[in-house]
Amino acid sequence: MAIASLAASAALSLVGSVAKSLISPSQPAATSAAGVENSAAVKISEAGLARLAAEANTSGGKNGATYDTSQGSQALDIDAYFTPDPSRSLMSIPLLMPTQNNINALSQQVSAKMPGFLAKHGIPEAPASITYDAYGQIQFPGNYAYATQFREALADDPVLARQLSTVSALSSQMTEMNKALKFDTEYRAARSPSEIQAVIAKYRALLDGQTTPSTIALHFDGQNRLTVTADGKPLAA
């Protein structure tokens, strides 16, 4: 039945949105984040600022982590990947897929770079959380005192800005794709017309496109380690 292919179509549509975020690297990838969280900021000890600033220019990007791409599993210099190269055809760039492996690898990369980034720009506190609104604009907790400085610093470091927004985008895409795949699994497992109708009724809002996307948030702990939540629940590490 046509309904059986809806989950696959939804998955392909979500993967396609990854391409859009990479083709327009100057704009943050839009996610389903709704509203601003009011959590405490994470502090960096001032004693470490000088050392971190010295390390900022040499902090990792060439970690060679393996990513799941549209061209298979590849070890990527992820900083170079997010640096626009006008001489390279967009069609030749492998797209990052919305997988837990990619979310983990990008989160580790951002975590490694965040202390040096903050020190370089003289920002003593990292936001405890980051979300993106429906237009792809970054949002901070209401009590974060350095929101303006952080936003301006990201404008000076577009590679890190793209990495942050891509972690959020991939997390949103994977979360929504999993919803569609859950329907597909239950639909295929149905063994009678009544069971099929029950599954369709259960996922009617999803099939009609009436569901609200999950809220994705990026969180930083006291060691600047990045973790991701969907509707307040951690994505598997």
Buried (B, 14 or more C-beta within 10 A) or exposed (E): EEBEEBBEEBBEEBBEBBBEBBEEBEBBBBBBBBEBBEBEBBEBEEEEBEEBBEBBEEBBBEBEBEBBBEEEEBEBBBBEBBEEEEEEEEEEBBBBBBBBEBBBBBBBBBBBBBBBBBBBBEBBBBBBBBBBBEEBBBBBBEBBBBBEBBEEBBEEBBBBBBBBBBBBBBBBBBBBBBBBBBBBEBBEEBEEEEEBEEBBEBBEEBBEEEBEBBBBBBBBEEEBBBBBBBEEEEBEE
